[in-house]
Amino acid sequence: MFGLGTQEILVIALIILLLFGGKKIPELMKGLGKGVKSFKEGMNSLEDEDEKKKDKDN
């Protein structure tokens, strides 16, 4: 995962925990999940449009 080892990931997680606190982390993860879901939906719609154009051209 991006060339990061277990120790680096644990240090990053600890820093995030210290900066945002335990109560904010679920909120942040929920927002991140929504963003990823929206991105995937956008990519899927672009792929569908591309396939429709290819089918239309043939």
Residue pairs with C-beta under 8 A, 6 or more apart in sequence:
1 9
4 12
16 25
17 25
20 28
